[in-house]
Amino acid sequence: MKIPRFAQIALAAVALGIAAAGCGGSTSSGAAPASGTNASTGASGHHRYGGSSSSSSSADTVKTASSPLGTILVDQDGKTLYLFEADSMNKSNCSGGCLALWPDVMANGKATPGSGVSAGMIGTATGSSQVTYAGHPLYWFSGDTAAGDTNGEGLADFGGAWYAVSPAGKAVEEQGS
């Protein structure tokens, strides 16, 4: 089921408000998604959404999963990974409010390639520990609350479009139904 654009905008506004409220002096996970379903850290001890490159958000593994969009990249928990068309090769152009809605995927060291992923395509952004794939810095969408969600697919925010990533390192553009 496709979420109407106005609902996506409302969800993004709520997530931004929550992220802004979570920017106080807390040293824990920062802002959680609007639904709060990702408040726990899971077995790996990593928090899902931190909203900035200094957060504790991380992906231990980048792998593939089947989705309504086809085969896409996901993290170890099955959360969809996105690229931002406004980024440059190995350089993120998402900061401030952008990161509140599109948390950057960080790695402690280097992310591990999982099933269906080419190890040689995983790297980090220039001057950062943000995970890249085929040179694209990777992000989560704060509106994705469960494994397999692709609510950020095709959104145009912060000067560019956002797409799930194929195993070939390309934008997966949703086909008409």
MDAnalysis code that builds the backbone (N, CA, C; Angstrom):
import MDAnalysis as mda
import numpy as np

u = mda.Universe.empty(531, n_residues=177, atom_resindex=np.repeat(np.arange(177), 3), trajectory=True)
u.add_TopologyAttr("name", ["N", "CA", "C"] * 177)
u.add_TopologyAttr("resid", np.arange(1, 178))
u.add_TopologyAttr("resname", ["MET", "LYS", "ILE", "PRO", "ARG", "PHE", "ALA", "GLN", "ILE", "ALA", "LEU", "ALA", "ALA", "VAL", "ALA", "LEU", "GLY", "ILE", "ALA", "ALA", "ALA", "GLY", "CYS", "GLY", "GLY", "SER", "THR", "SER", "SER", "GLY", "ALA", "ALA", "PRO", "ALA", "SER", "GLY", "THR", "ASN", "ALA", "SER", "THR", "GLY", "ALA", "SER", "GLY", "HIS", "HIS", "ARG", "TYR", "GLY", "GLY", "SER", "SER", "SER", "SER", "SER", "SER", "SER", "ALA", "ASP", "THR", "VAL", "LYS", "THR", "ALA", "SER", "SER", "PRO", "LEU", "GLY", "THR", "ILE", "LEU", "VAL", "ASP", "GLN", "ASP", "GLY", "LYS", "THR", "LEU", "TYR", "LEU", "PHE", "GLU", "ALA", "ASP", "SER", "MET", "ASN", "LYS", "SER", "ASN", "CYS", "SER", "GLY", "GLY", "CYS", "LEU", "ALA", "LEU", "TRP", "PRO", "ASP", "VAL", "MET", "ALA", "ASN", "GLY", "LYS", "ALA", "THR", "PRO", "GLY", "SER", "GLY", "VAL", "SER", "ALA", "GLY", "MET", "ILE", "GLY", "THR", "ALA", "THR", "GLY", "SER", "SER", "GLN", "VAL", "THR", "TYR", "ALA", "GLY", "HIS", "PRO", "LEU", "TYR", "TRP", "PHE", "SER", "GLY", "ASP", "THR", "ALA", "ALA", "GLY", "ASP", "THR", "ASN", "GLY", "GLU", "GLY", "LEU", "ALA", "ASP", "PHE", "GLY", "GLY", "ALA", "TRP", "TYR", "ALA", "VAL", "SER", "PRO", "ALA", "GLY", "LYS", "ALA", "VAL", "GLU", "GLU", "GLN", "GLY", "SER"])
u.atoms.positions = np.array([
    [0.835, -1.166, 0.000],
    [0.000, 0.000, 0.000],
    [0.887, 1.239, 0.000],
    [0.639, 2.142, -0.923],
    [1.412, 3.376, -1.059],
    [0.857, 4.423, -0.105],
    [1.730, 5.067, 0.638],
    [1.320, 6.116, 1.566],
    [1.168, 7.409, 0.775],
    [0.007, 8.099, 0.909],
    [-0.184, 9.360, 0.181],
    [0.893, 10.378, 0.538],
    [1.245, 11.244, -0.404],
    [2.310, 12.236, -0.223],
    [2.040, 13.111, 1.002],
    [0.761, 13.553, 1.213],
    [0.477, 14.413, 2.355],
    [0.748, 13.693, 3.666],
    [0.522, 12.371, 3.708],
    [0.799, 11.606, 4.921],
    [2.306, 11.483, 5.131],
    [3.074, 11.335, 4.041],
    [4.523, 11.275, 4.152],
    [5.071, 12.595, 4.698],
    [4.518, 13.717, 4.210],
    [4.966, 15.026, 4.672],
    [4.634, 15.209, 6.148],
    [3.432, 14.790, 6.547],
    [3.036, 14.910, 7.954],
    [3.944, 14.055, 8.831],
    [4.229, 12.844, 8.395],
    [5.118, 11.957, 9.146],
    [6.509, 12.559, 9.254],
    [6.993, 13.133, 8.168],
    [8.314, 13.756, 8.184],
    [8.336, 14.942, 9.140],
    [7.269, 15.738, 9.162],
    [7.206, 16.885, 10.069],
    [7.208, 16.433, 11.524],
    [6.478, 15.372, 11.826],
    [6.460, 14.839, 13.191],
    [7.848, 14.329, 13.570],
    [8.484, 13.597, 12.662],
    [9.816, 13.063, 12.943],
    [10.822, 14.192, 13.158],
    [10.715, 15.267, 12.360],
    [11.616, 16.395, 12.517],
    [11.410, 17.055, 13.871],
    [10.165, 17.212, 14.286],
    [9.868, 17.801, 15.593],
    [10.425, 16.959, 16.721],
    [10.279, 15.654, 16.612],
    [10.799, 14.756, 17.645],
    [12.321, 14.807, 17.658],
    [12.925, 14.826, 16.481],
    [14.383, 14.892, 16.405],
    [14.894, 16.194, 17.003],
    [14.220, 17.298, 16.711],
    [14.643, 18.584, 17.260],
    [14.510, 18.580, 18.779],
    [13.454, 17.987, 19.294],
    [13.256, 17.921, 20.745],
    [14.308, 17.046, 21.394],
    [14.825, 16.067, 20.659],
    [15.815, 15.152, 21.212],
    [17.238, 15.667, 21.120],
    [17.429, 16.892, 20.640],
    [18.780, 17.424, 20.457],
    [19.334, 18.086, 21.699],
    [18.740, 17.847, 22.846],
    [19.239, 18.422, 24.097],
    [20.533, 17.771, 24.506],
    [20.820, 17.768, 25.787],
    [22.086, 17.275, 26.285],
    [22.149, 15.775, 26.472],
    [21.201, 15.039, 25.991],
    [21.186, 13.593, 26.176],
    [22.383, 12.942, 25.511],
    [22.910, 11.921, 26.147],
    [24.025, 11.185, 25.547],
    [23.571, 9.813, 25.085],
    [22.271, 9.556, 25.112],
    [21.785, 8.252, 24.659],
    [21.579, 8.274, 23.160],
    [20.518, 7.699, 22.672],
    [20.354, 7.473, 21.244],
    [19.908, 8.691, 20.468],
    [19.613, 9.816, 21.078],
    [19.093, 10.953, 20.334],
    [17.621, 10.746, 20.093],
    [17.121, 11.172, 18.943],
    [15.697, 11.106, 18.652],
    [15.307, 9.747, 18.108],
    [14.169, 9.273, 18.512],
    [13.632, 8.016, 18.011],
    [12.615, 8.315, 16.933],
    [12.282, 7.353, 16.080],
    [11.244, 7.548, 15.100],
    [9.920, 7.842, 15.794],
    [8.996, 8.437, 15.062],
    [7.723, 8.857, 15.625],
    [6.980, 7.727, 16.314],
    [7.063, 6.515, 15.789],
    [6.310, 5.412, 16.377],
    [6.957, 4.874, 17.639],
    [8.234, 5.160, 17.817],
    [8.947, 4.667, 18.987],
    [9.300, 3.190, 18.909],
    [9.059, 2.539, 17.783],
    [9.296, 1.105, 17.693],
    [10.771, 0.752, 17.687],
    [11.639, 1.735, 17.459],
    [13.056, 1.448, 17.394],
    [13.804, 1.955, 18.619],
    [13.118, 2.068, 19.725],
    [13.749, 2.607, 20.923],
    [14.793, 1.648, 21.484],
    [14.635, 0.372, 21.270],
    [15.613, -0.575, 21.811],
    [16.828, -0.638, 20.908],
    [17.903, -1.081, 21.446],
    [19.135, -1.131, 20.673],
    [19.372, -2.468, 20.015],
    [18.654, -3.482, 20.375],
    [18.857, -4.787, 19.765],
    [20.121, -5.451, 20.277],
    [20.383, -6.613, 19.769],
    [21.493, -7.426, 20.257],
    [22.850, -6.791, 19.997],
    [22.972, -6.012, 18.922],
    [24.276, -5.461, 18.595],
    [24.654, -4.296, 19.489],
    [23.683, -3.710, 20.202],
    [23.962, -2.584, 21.073],
    [24.006, -1.257, 20.331],
    [23.673, -1.242, 19.044],
    [23.706, -0.014, 18.269],
    [22.323, 0.599, 18.229],
    [22.263, 1.911, 18.374],
    [20.996, 2.620, 18.264],
    [20.692, 2.845, 16.798],
    [19.440, 2.784, 16.444],
    [19.028, 2.889, 15.055],
    [19.158, 4.304, 14.514],
    [18.513, 5.271, 15.125],
    [18.465, 6.618, 14.582],
    [19.105, 7.585, 15.549],
    [20.102, 8.292, 15.091],
    [20.759, 9.255, 15.942],
    [20.644, 10.661, 15.403],
    [20.491, 10.815, 14.096],
    [20.259, 12.112, 13.513],
    [21.501, 12.958, 13.270],
    [22.675, 12.485, 13.567],
    [23.874, 13.246, 13.230],
    [25.058, 12.311, 13.105],
    [26.104, 12.818, 12.467],
    [27.252, 11.958, 12.258],
    [28.016, 11.703, 13.550],
    [27.674, 12.401, 14.639],
    [28.330, 12.125, 15.907],
    [27.500, 11.180, 16.771],
    [26.434, 10.657, 16.222],
    [25.552, 9.770, 16.974],
    [26.129, 8.362, 17.046],
    [25.390, 7.486, 17.729],
    [25.831, 6.104, 17.831],
    [25.129, 5.216, 16.817],
    [24.488, 5.809, 15.789],
    [23.854, 5.017, 14.744],
    [24.919, 4.263, 13.982],
    [24.693, 2.992, 13.746],
    [25.656, 2.254, 12.943],
    [25.014, 1.053, 12.284],
    [25.649, 0.616, 11.235],
    [25.249, -0.605, 10.552],
    [26.442, -1.543, 10.591],
    [26.244, -2.696, 11.182],
    [27.313, -3.682, 11.225],
    [27.414, -4.416, 9.902],
    [26.279, -4.599, 9.237],
    [26.223, -5.375, 8.003],
    [25.352, -4.678, 6.976],
    [25.793, -4.696, 5.736],
    [24.990, -4.271, 4.596],
    [24.723, -5.528, 3.800],
    [23.440, -5.810, 3.545],
    [23.069, -7.019, 2.804],
    [21.903, -6.692, 1.882],
    [21.409, -7.689, 1.170],
    [20.268, -7.468, 0.285],
    [19.027, -8.137, 0.850],
    [17.889, -7.632, 0.399],
    [16.602, -8.226, 0.763],
    [15.640, -8.007, -0.395],
    [14.677, -8.882, -0.494],
    [13.626, -8.748, -1.491],
    [12.579, -7.779, -0.956],
    [12.104, -6.886, -1.821],
    [11.091, -5.900, -1.426],
    [10.138, -5.693, -2.600],
    [9.059, -4.940, -2.389],
    [8.179, -4.609, -3.512],
    [8.901, -3.824, -4.617],
    [10.040, -3.227, -4.279],
    [10.825, -2.477, -5.263],
    [11.797, -3.372, -6.018],
    [11.929, -4.624, -5.595],
    [12.925, -5.541, -6.132],
    [13.950, -5.824, -5.053],
    [15.131, -6.258, -5.439],
    [16.195, -6.530, -4.474],
    [16.884, -5.221, -4.129],
    [16.955, -4.930, -2.829],
    [17.525, -3.665, -2.361],
    [18.516, -3.919, -1.225],
    [19.313, -2.893, -0.901],
    [20.225, -2.967, 0.231],
    [19.480, -2.660, 1.522],
    [19.819, -3.414, 2.563],
    [19.265, -3.219, 3.898],
    [20.386, -3.387, 4.917],
    [20.119, -2.979, 6.154],
    [21.103, -3.203, 7.208],
    [20.872, -4.567, 7.845],
    [21.597, -4.858, 8.913],
    [21.515, -6.173, 9.567],
    [20.122, -6.453, 10.134],
    [19.319, -5.413, 10.360],
    [17.969, -5.590, 10.892],
    [16.895, -5.552, 9.810],
    [17.301, -5.482, 8.548],
    [16.337, -5.463, 7.449],
    [15.794, -4.088, 7.125],
    [16.386, -3.030, 7.695],
    [15.941, -1.656, 7.417],
    [16.508, -1.197, 6.078],
    [15.654, -0.591, 5.265],
    [16.034, -0.116, 3.942],
    [17.111, 0.962, 4.031],
    [18.089, 0.870, 3.139],
    [19.145, 1.870, 3.024],
    [18.901, 2.685, 1.753],
    [19.104, 3.992, 1.870],
    [18.806, 4.918, 0.774],
    [20.035, 5.690, 0.347],
    [20.001, 6.165, -0.905],
    [20.982, 7.120, -1.402],
    [20.263, 8.435, -1.661],
    [21.031, 9.529, -1.658],
    [20.521, 10.883, -1.879],
    [21.155, 11.380, -3.170],
    [20.320, 11.692, -4.165],
    [20.856, 12.095, -5.468],
    [21.661, 13.385, -5.426],
    [21.488, 14.207, -4.396],
    [22.244, 15.461, -4.290],
    [23.653, 15.258, -3.733],
    [23.966, 14.042, -3.288],
    [25.312, 13.760, -2.788],
    [26.305, 13.695, -3.939],
    [27.568, 13.913, -3.600],
    [28.672, 13.732, -4.543],
    [29.299, 12.374, -4.262],
    [30.177, 11.934, -5.126],
    [30.869, 10.665, -4.941],
    [31.597, 10.665, -3.600],
    [31.224, 9.742, -2.709],
    [31.836, 9.572, -1.385],
    [31.721, 10.803, -0.484],
    [30.779, 11.715, -0.771],
    [30.614, 12.918, 0.034],
    [29.133, 13.211, 0.239],
    [28.731, 13.303, 1.511],
    [27.352, 13.604, 1.857],
    [27.061, 15.097, 1.734],
    [25.890, 15.422, 1.220],
    [25.401, 16.797, 1.166],
    [24.162, 16.944, 2.042],
    [24.010, 16.070, 3.018],
    [22.877, 16.085, 3.948],
    [23.413, 16.490, 5.319],
    [22.865, 17.569, 5.887],
    [23.292, 18.021, 7.207],
    [22.116, 18.701, 7.907],
    [22.267, 18.993, 9.185],
    [21.242, 19.702, 9.951],
    [19.899, 18.995, 9.930],
    [18.871, 19.722, 9.499],
    [17.514, 19.182, 9.454],
    [17.390, 17.969, 8.550],
    [18.221, 17.902, 7.536],
    [18.215, 16.745, 6.636],
    [18.525, 15.476, 7.420],
    [19.549, 15.541, 8.284],
    [19.933, 14.356, 9.060],
    [18.882, 13.961, 10.089],
    [18.024, 14.897, 10.480],
    [16.958, 14.563, 11.419],
    [15.948, 13.624, 10.771],
    [15.715, 13.804, 9.470],
    [14.778, 12.935, 8.751],
    [15.471, 11.765, 8.069],
    [16.700, 11.959, 7.700],
    [17.478, 10.965, 6.951],
    [18.773, 10.671, 7.702],
    [18.721, 9.945, 8.814],
    [19.939, 9.656, 9.582],
    [20.978, 8.935, 8.731],
    [22.212, 9.398, 8.863],
    [23.292, 8.775, 8.109],
    [23.668, 7.436, 8.725],
    [24.020, 6.506, 7.873],
    [24.415, 5.164, 8.310],
    [25.903, 5.208, 8.625],
    [26.220, 5.003, 9.886],
    [27.605, 5.064, 10.331],
    [28.112, 3.649, 10.597],
    [29.420, 3.503, 10.552],
    [30.036, 2.207, 10.832],
    [31.080, 2.371, 11.921],
    [31.178, 1.380, 12.759],
    [32.292, 1.290, 13.690],
    [33.361, 0.522, 12.936],
    [34.268, 1.252, 12.310],
    [35.232, 0.611, 11.429],
    [34.651, 0.568, 10.030],
    [34.487, -0.610, 9.482],
    [33.925, -0.775, 8.142],
    [32.759, -1.756, 8.221],
    [31.666, -1.437, 7.549],
    [30.510, -2.334, 7.534],
    [30.887, -3.651, 6.860],
    [30.311, -4.722, 7.337],
    [30.564, -6.056, 6.813],
    [29.600, -6.352, 5.664],
    [30.101, -6.895, 4.559],
    [29.187, -7.261, 3.471],
    [28.413, -8.522, 3.830],
    [27.113, -8.469, 3.665],
    [26.254, -9.627, 3.876],
    [25.896, -10.249, 2.546],
    [24.888, -11.099, 2.563],
    [24.482, -11.818, 1.361],
    [24.059, -10.861, 0.253],
    [24.550, -11.132, -0.954],
    [24.168, -10.380, -2.136],
    [24.892, -9.065, -2.337],
    [25.853, -8.752, -1.472],
    [26.544, -7.467, -1.524],
    [28.004, -7.676, -1.910],
    [28.508, -6.789, -2.749],
    [29.912, -6.843, -3.153],
    [30.771, -6.119, -2.119],
    [31.688, -6.842, -1.496],
    [32.556, -6.266, -0.459],
    [33.343, -5.076, -0.980],
    [33.758, -5.116, -2.232],
    [34.544, -4.038, -2.808],
    [33.773, -2.752, -3.018],
    [32.452, -2.805, -2.912],
    [31.638, -1.609, -3.116],
    [31.332, -0.883, -1.803],
    [31.670, -1.505, -0.664],
    [31.421, -0.881, 0.633],
    [32.617, -0.032, 1.021],
    [32.352, 1.179, 1.470],
    [33.421, 2.066, 1.906],
    [32.876, 3.068, 2.906],
    [33.594, 4.163, 3.065],
    [33.134, 5.253, 3.930],
    [33.298, 6.568, 3.187],
    [32.460, 7.535, 3.568],
    [32.495, 8.855, 2.954],
    [33.787, 9.577, 3.311],
    [34.198, 10.493, 2.472],
    [35.405, 11.268, 2.682],
    [35.352, 12.004, 4.022],
    [36.351, 11.771, 4.864],
    [36.452, 12.448, 6.152],
    [35.408, 12.048, 7.173],
    [34.801, 10.871, 7.012],
    [33.704, 10.452, 7.871],
    [33.708, 8.936, 8.005],
    [32.897, 8.436, 8.936],
    [32.701, 6.990, 9.021],
    [31.315, 6.610, 8.506],
    [30.709, 7.514, 7.697],
    [29.425, 7.196, 7.074],
    [29.647, 6.125, 6.011],
    [28.830, 5.086, 6.064],
    [28.943, 3.969, 5.129],
    [28.538, 4.425, 3.728],
    [29.317, 4.003, 2.741],
    [28.975, 4.240, 1.344],
    [28.855, 2.897, 0.630],
    [28.129, 2.917, -0.473],
    [28.048, 1.741, -1.342],
    [28.157, 2.259, -2.761],
    [29.143, 1.781, -3.495],
    [29.434, 2.258, -4.851],
    [29.613, 3.769, -4.849],
    [30.175, 4.306, -3.752],
    [30.426, 5.734, -3.644],
    [29.259, 6.557, -3.149],
    [28.089, 5.943, -2.973],
    [26.903, 6.669, -2.481],
    [26.853, 6.608, -0.955],
    [26.894, 7.756, -0.251],
    [26.662, 7.728, 1.186],
    [25.265, 7.155, 1.456],
    [25.144, 6.335, 2.505],
    [23.877, 5.653, 2.805],
    [23.156, 6.289, 3.995],
    [21.821, 6.201, 3.951],
    [20.949, 6.787, 4.971],
    [19.802, 5.838, 5.283],
    [19.223, 6.018, 6.471],
    [17.934, 5.434, 6.809],
    [16.902, 6.541, 6.647],
    [15.619, 6.192, 6.531],
    [14.548, 7.188, 6.537],
    [13.813, 7.075, 7.860],
    [13.651, 8.184, 8.569],
    [13.017, 8.162, 9.884],
    [11.556, 7.726, 9.814],
    [10.956, 7.769, 8.650],
    [9.570, 7.323, 8.487],
    [9.434, 5.827, 8.268],
    [10.552, 5.108, 8.152],
    [10.519, 3.644, 8.063],
    [10.586, 3.113, 9.490],
    [9.526, 2.474, 9.936],
    [9.486, 2.021, 11.325],
    [9.683, 0.523, 11.489],
    [9.678, -0.215, 10.396],
    [9.836, -1.665, 10.490],
    [10.707, -2.164, 9.342],
    [11.308, -3.307, 9.547],
    [12.088, -3.945, 8.487],
    [11.205, -4.077, 7.251],
    [11.766, -3.765, 6.108],
    [11.031, -3.889, 4.855],
    [10.277, -2.637, 4.437],
    [10.125, -1.642, 5.328],
    [9.463, -0.394, 4.946],
    [10.297, 0.328, 3.898],
    [9.635, 0.938, 2.924],
    [10.308, 1.734, 1.898],
    [9.585, 3.073, 1.731],
    [9.182, 3.683, 2.845],
    [8.411, 4.920, 2.808],
    [9.193, 6.112, 2.283],
    [10.516, 6.031, 2.264],
    [11.326, 7.132, 1.761],
    [11.549, 7.082, 0.259],
    [11.159, 5.993, -0.369],
    [11.400, 5.791, -1.798],
    [10.794, 6.911, -2.635],
    [11.647, 7.569, -3.425],
    [11.204, 8.568, -4.382],
    [10.872, 9.932, -3.797],
    [11.050, 10.121, -2.488],
    [10.761, 11.431, -1.908],
    [11.781, 12.449, -2.414],
    [11.334, 13.675, -2.595],
    [12.209, 14.767, -3.002],
    [12.293, 15.733, -1.826],
    [13.373, 15.642, -1.077],
    [13.588, 16.474, 0.098],
    [15.010, 17.008, 0.089],
    [15.193, 18.232, 0.590],
    [16.506, 18.826, 0.805],
    [17.327, 18.928, -0.479],
    [16.649, 19.212, -1.587],
    [17.356, 19.478, -2.832],
    [17.663, 18.277, -3.701],
    [17.063, 17.141, -3.400],
    [17.308, 15.970, -4.225],
    [16.332, 14.856, -3.921],
    [16.364, 13.831, -4.738],
    [15.485, 12.675, -4.549],
    [16.215, 11.588, -3.774],
    [15.438, 10.768, -3.087],
    [15.953, 9.688, -2.242],
    [15.453, 8.357, -2.794],
    [16.351, 7.399, -2.929],
    [15.984, 6.107, -3.481],
    [16.646, 4.967, -2.704],
    [15.953, 3.839, -2.655],
    [16.569, 2.608, -2.175],
    [17.715, 2.292, -3.136],
    [18.641, 1.460, -2.684],
    [19.846, 1.169, -3.463],
    [19.826, -0.288, -3.921],
    [20.162, -0.508, -5.191],
    [20.240, -1.869, -5.732],
    [21.592, -2.488, -5.378],
    [21.721, -3.812, -5.480],
    [23.020, -4.460, -5.238],
    [24.109, -3.976, -6.205],
    [23.699, -3.404, -7.343],
    [24.656, -2.863, -8.304],
    [25.088, -1.443, -7.931],
    [24.518, -0.888, -6.848],
    [24.871, 0.452, -6.403],
    [24.124, 1.556, -7.119],
    [22.999, 1.233, -7.710],
    [22.188, 2.205, -8.450],
    [20.914, 2.537, -7.674],
    [20.331, 3.692, -7.990],
    [19.039, 4.065, -7.420],
    [17.966, 3.121, -7.941],
    [17.119, 2.641, -7.045],
    [15.996, 1.797, -7.446],
    [14.792, 2.719, -7.554],
    [14.363, 2.958, -8.771],
    [13.224, 3.838, -8.969],
    [11.975, 3.010, -9.126],
    [10.987, 3.298, -8.265],
    [9.744, 2.534, -8.234],
    [9.045, 2.608, -9.576],
    [8.624, 1.445, -10.048],
    [7.893, 1.357, -11.313],
    [6.414, 1.593, -11.040],
    [5.693, 2.161, -11.995],
    [4.252, 2.347, -11.858],
    [3.553, 1.034, -11.686],
    [2.427, 1.024, -10.941],
    [1.761, -0.248, -10.650],
    [0.882, -0.716, -11.755],
])
